[in-house]
Amino acid sequence: MRNLPIIIGLSNDGKLISFYRRITRANLFNFALIFFGLLSTLLFFLLIMQNHKHHQTKHHKLTQYCLTEECLLASNYQIELMNKSGRENRCRDFYNYACGRWEQTHPIESIAFERTIFSDMIDERNAHLYRLLNTPIEHHNSKSWEWKVKVCLSFL
């Protein structure tokens, strides 16, 4: 008998070996191990993605509220400007409801042409700088930044 080329699925004598006869317990165990490894990896990544999505939703819900100091200061400033006596007219005259106390709390000075939020911010910044620069120098050392700033600006 002549030697046949090696072909997968054929025995040495040329008879066809069925697919089911070639499956061994070791092959089944390896296949199951690989299958469950891939399945657990997929489930792990799905769990991570779901947790990330849940964290983003939770973070988004938290950022909907005013929780920072700056946000609370801004909201308090806006509430102070509201005309709460005009609640019944808030649909007809929303500007008066939202900003009705602006003119009462921020009168236009006789030397000013107009008064805006930006001019108020500039005035507030200038007043803060004036207070800082006119406080007594605590660090009298000529190398301290406080001494340098206050002495140098006093010459201007």
C-alpha positions in Angstrom: 0.0 0.0 0.0 1.4 3.3 -0.9 1.7 6.2 1.6 -1.0 8.7 1.4 -0.3 12.4 2.1 -1.3 13.5 5.6 -4.8 15.0 5.3 -6.7 16.2 8.3 -9.6 13.9 9.0 -8.0 10.8 7.2 -6.4 8.0 9.1 -3.2 6.3 7.8 -5.1 3.6 6.0 -7.2 6.3 4.1 -10.5 5.9 6.0 -12.4 9.0 6.9 -12.4 9.8 10.6 -15.6 11.4 11.7 -15.5 14.8 13.4 -17.0 13.4 16.6 -14.4 10.7 16.9 -11.6 13.3 16.9 -13.0 15.3 19.8 -11.4 14.3 23.0 -12.0 15.4 26.6 -8.9 17.6 26.5 -10.2 19.4 23.4 -13.6 19.9 25.0 -12.0 21.2 28.2 -9.8 23.6 26.3 -12.7 24.9 24.2 -14.8 25.4 27.3 -12.0 27.2 29.1 -11.5 29.6 26.1 -15.2 30.1 25.7 -15.8 31.0 29.4 -12.7 33.1 29.5 -13.9 35.2 26.5 -17.4 35.3 28.0 -16.2 36.5 31.4 -13.9 39.1 29.7 -16.9 40.4 27.8 -19.1 40.6 30.9 -16.3 42.4 32.8 -16.0 45.1 30.1 -19.8 45.4 30.0 -19.8 45.9 33.8 -17.1 48.5 33.5 -19.0 50.4 30.8 -22.3 50.2 32.8 -20.5 51.5 35.9 -19.0 54.3 33.9 -22.3 55.3 32.4 -23.9 55.2 35.9 -21.1 57.4 37.3 -21.6 59.9 34.5 -25.3 60.0 35.1 -24.8 60.4 38.8 -22.2 63.2 38.2 -24.5 64.9 35.7 -27.3 64.9 38.3 -24.9 66.4 40.9 -23.8 69.2 38.6 -27.3 70.3 38.0 -27.4 71.9 41.4 -25.6 75.0 42.6 -23.1 73.6 45.1 -19.9 75.7 44.6 -19.2 78.8 46.6 -19.1 81.0 43.4 -22.4 79.6 42.2 -24.1 80.2 45.6 -22.8 83.7 45.7 -24.1 84.4 42.2 -27.5 82.9 43.0 -27.7 84.9 46.2 -26.8 88.1 44.3 -29.6 87.3 41.8 -32.1 86.6 44.6 -31.3 89.9 46.2 -32.2 91.7 42.9 -35.6 90.0 42.6 -38.7 92.0 43.2 -40.6 89.4 45.3 -43.6 91.7 45.7 -44.3 91.3 41.9 -44.9 87.5 42.0 -48.4 87.8 40.7 -47.2 89.7 37.7 -44.2 87.6 36.9 -45.7 86.2 33.7 -46.7 89.6 32.4 -43.6 91.5 33.5 -40.8 89.1 34.1 -38.1 91.7 33.9 -39.6 93.6 36.9 -39.9 90.3 38.8 -36.4 89.1 38.1 -34.5 92.5 38.3 -37.0 94.9 39.9 -34.8 95.8 42.8 -31.7 96.6 40.7 -32.5 100.3 40.4 -33.2 100.5 44.1 -30.0 98.8 45.2 -27.8 100.2 42.4 -28.5 103.9 41.9 -26.8 105.7 39.0 -24.3 108.3 40.4 -24.6 111.8 39.1 -21.2 111.6 37.3 -21.9 108.3 35.6 -23.6 107.9 32.2 -24.8 104.4 32.9 -24.4 101.6 35.4 -23.8 98.0 34.3 -22.7 94.8 35.9 -19.3 95.1 34.3 -18.8 98.6 35.8 -19.9 97.3 39.2 -17.4 94.4 38.9 -14.6 96.9 38.0 -15.6 99.2 41.0 -15.7 96.2 43.3 -12.2 95.0 42.1 -10.8 98.5 42.5 -12.2 98.8 46.0 -10.7 95.4 46.9 -7.3 96.4 45.5 -7.5 99.7 47.4 -8.2 97.9 50.7 -5.3 95.5 50.1 -2.8 98.2 49.2 -3.8 100.4 52.1 -3.5 97.8 54.8 -0.3 98.1 56.9 2.7 96.1 55.7 3.1 93.0 57.8 6.3 91.7 56.3 8.8 94.6 56.4 11.6 92.6 54.8 12.6 94.1 51.5 12.6 90.6 49.9 8.9 90.0 50.7 6.4 90.3 47.9 4.0 92.3 50.0 6.6 94.9 50.7 7.7 95.1 47.1 4.2 95.5 45.8 3.0 98.1 48.3 6.2 100.2 48.2 6.5 100.1 44.4 2.9 100.9 43.8 3.0 103.8 46.3 5.5 105.5 44.0 3.1 105.4 41.1 
